[in-house]
Structures are given as C-alpha cells and as structure tokens.
Amino acid sequence: MTTLIIYALALALFQLWILPASFNIKNLVYLLSNRDGDVDTSIIYGRVIRAAANYQESLPAFLALGLLSLHMEVDLTTTATAWLALRVAYVASYSAGIIYLRTAIWLGSLGCLVSMAMQLL
C-alpha cells in the first residue's frame, strides 16, 4: 500500500505541475514570472487544469483510506491499484475530450473509494 500512496503522490506531481506546464510551454516567461495578468492557453490546457482540480478533490480521501489501511493492517492494494489506474485513465480521457468515457471512469474511481471505505469497516 505504501508504494501505491507514493505512486498517487507522483501522479499528483505529474498532473498538477508537469502536465499543465508542458501544455503551457509557449508561456514560459509567464510561468517563471509572478503570473500577473492573463495569458492565452489552449483548450487541452484548460482540460488538464480541470482534471487536476478533480484529482485534488479525491486524493485526500484516497490518502486517508490508504493510511487507515496501513494502520489497521487491511489489504486494499487491489482496490487502490484500480483507483490509481482509473485516475490515470481519467486525466487521459479528460485531456482528449472523451466526455462519456471520462464520466464512467470517474464513477469507477469513486466506486473504488467507497469500496476501500467499506473494506475498512
């Protein structure tokens, strides 16, 4: 479980910093500045930012459940792995603009969090 928590945090780094920066490289001077004012960004950049915001909403629940599983010595690795895989698929589908698949993936990741919680009861 510890490895999955580290992978989830690595995905946060990738999704919250590296991916948005890579889609906004044309505004490098802005990224290195105090970021005063607005800049033109792409549609994909906006999607990546919104997917990152969604990840920030679910990551605390995942981390709490993962840490509880370690403390309670309950093996949640299968469900946690599924959650992590679905979150990777979510950012990919959101970035590509695949709306219905993205929603199904999000529901699956939410189901994983519920399942993790239920396994801890």
NORMO-V721747 format. One record per backbone hydrogen bond with DSSP energy under -0.5 kcal/mol. CO is the residue of the C=O (numbers start at 1). NH is the residue of the N-H. Records with the same first field share a line. If there is no record, write none. Layout:
CO=NH, NH
//
This chain:
1=5
2=6
3=7
4=8
5=9
6=10
7=11
8=12
9=13
10=14
11=15
12=16
13=17, 18
14=19
17=21
18=22
19=23
21=24
22=25
24=27
25=28
27=31
28=32
30=33
42=46
43=47
44=48
45=49
46=50
47=51
48=52
49=53
50=54
51=55
52=56
53=57
54=58
55=59
56=60
58=62
59=63
60=64
61=65
62=66
63=67
64=68
65=69
66=70
67=71
68=72
69=73, 74
74=76
76=80
77=81
78=82
79=83
80=84
81=85
82=86
83=87
84=88
85=89
86=90
87=91
88=92
89=93
90=94
91=95
92=96
93=97, 98
94=97
97=99
98=102
99=103
100=104
101=105
102=106
103=107
104=108
105=109
106=110
107=111
108=112
109=113
110=114
111=115
112=116
113=117
114=118
115=119
116=120
117=120, 121
118=121
//
